[in-house]
């Protein structure tokens, strides 16, 4: 119907798989609560708001192998990855962020963000694990508010501005966790843009072929 989401679920404890949501006026796939459920191998392309809009992914809920392309806002907007898993998803050519995840206490791994209009990955408070994700040819690669977990093994390349950046939130100390073994190459701005690294660990990061450094940058 005009003005509606493509698929709208109020709660999911089962499996949502193999669906296609194209050119809907609002979100492609909208889920409010994915406790213990699985969202797998769905496509949400060309929708008027987000490709996937998901609230409260908890209790081992899983979002795996989905694709969100050419949506008018975010590819994936997720409020609360609470002990859940977001893995092997792809977001390309969305007008805003590829992945906009406000709170992560679970696992975000092996996802791809390519050619998005804002950040490949915008990540709010992280107390979980962010690993082996790739941000390529976005405006910025990874934009993190505050890390209290582990950010390891991610790659940012060919983004217009920075590869990895810690955005300044209210708190001034931004990394309480682990920020290790990430790679930032051939970005237009800094490879790693960090205002205040904080008391956490930062080791084994690689920065190569990036553009001019911004104020507040520190070596990886």
Secondary structure by P-SEA (a helix, b strand, c coil): ccccccccccccccccccccccccccccbbbcccccccccbbbbcccccccbbbccccccccccbbbbcccccccbbbcccccccccbbbbcccccccbbbccccccccbbbbcccccccbbbccccccccbbbbccccccbbbccccccccbbbbccccccccccccccccccccccccbbbbcccccccccccccccccccccccccccccccccccc
